[in-house]
């Protein structure tokens, strides 16, 4: 069974709880991170004395083994927590209640009966569906025959693992299957695997005051000619006032130029008349001197 596991610190961690009339944690989840050392440790485990305190063993696994101090990763990581109970007798304590508590806590329980094991007790402690969680063998020597069954159920492969799905963007694991989803701004196509960018400039999907520019599942805003985009990146301000000012300034310049031409013309005419008056005055003075 160990050979079917991908044992490692970041993959599958294994602990062993040995039980009979007493319970002993042989090693916790934080101890062995490779198959070689794990198999070596298992080979040195010695059976305890007679007895079958199955309920106490399940409680020990739930309350002591599956803790961060003992090597369990935080529940927020959503890593499956699995218990495989191997027993060859009838439980001498209550298993139904403690097994139900373990399942409620998110622990998946597989029950393997050997020889004279009580099948009804196996079914009371195992998770649903029972035909995938309850196993029976005649002797310990043939447990390895269950390897293929465990590979299909206990060692189920993540359907969203790279290379195992056809999703274009997001793969969502759903029990032992998966469904595809898309990033924000995209919609799932009818083939249920690929995604297409939404038209973010469709009416009601954007906040642009004038022009909406679609851009691969997103959008940006623009403005008509003669307008500028405001700092809010949505609304626009016009340049009409600026045009009027320019026009008015242009008119003023033209008016000033016209006035200057008019004044210059009048000054030139006035200068000519002054010259004429000056000449006449000079001629009059000359005649007076002669007389």
C-alpha positions, 0 to 999 in steps of 0.5 A: 500500500505504501508503494501506491502513495506519493510520500513526501512533505508536500504530498502524502504524509503518513502516521501509524496508530497501533491499537489493541486493548491500548492505543499507541501512536507509532509515529506522527505525520511529521516524521517520514517524508519518503517511502524508504524510511516509512517502510522501514519504520512500519517493518519494526512495529510490534503488535500490542497485546490482545484486545480491540479498542477500535473506537479509542483508536479512531478518537486518538487519530482524530484528536491527537494525530490530525493536529498541526503539532503532530504534522497535519497541515492546516484545515484551510489547505483543504488537504484530505484527511484519511483514516484506514482502520484495519481490524480482525475482531469485534470492537470492544468499545463504541465506534459508531458515535466516535466514527460519526464525529470523525466523519463530521470533522472531515475525516474520511474513514476506510474500514478493512476487516481481516478474518473474523472481523465484524462486518456490521462494525466495519459498515458503522465506522466507514464513510459513504458510499460503503461499497467504496470504503468497506473491504474484507480479506481472509488473512493479513497476507492478502491485504495487498490484493486491495492495492488496486481498489485503494488506488481507485478510491483512497488514492484518487487523482486530483481531476484538476491536476495539470494535464488531466483536464481540458479547461481553458482557464479555471478547473473546479474539482467536483468530487472525482470529476471537474467543471470548467470556469472562466476568469472575470470578464470572460464567459464559458462557451457552449463546449463547457471547456473554453472561454470567450471575452465578454463585450464589456462595451455592451450597454449596461456593462460600462461607465463611460460617458462618451466612448467605450473601448473594449480590450480583451475582457476589460474596457477603457473610456475615451472621448469625442474629438475636442473633449478630454478624459477627466481624472476619473477615467470615465467622464469627459470635459469639452474644449468649447470654452477654450475655442470661444476664448481663442475666437474672441482673442482673435477678434480682439486682435483683428479689431486692434489691428483695424484701429491701429490702421485707422489711427495711422491713416488719420495721423498721416492726414493730420500731418499733411494738413499741418504741413500745408498750414505751416507752409501757408503760415510761412508764406504769410510771414514772408509777405509781411516782411516785404511790406 
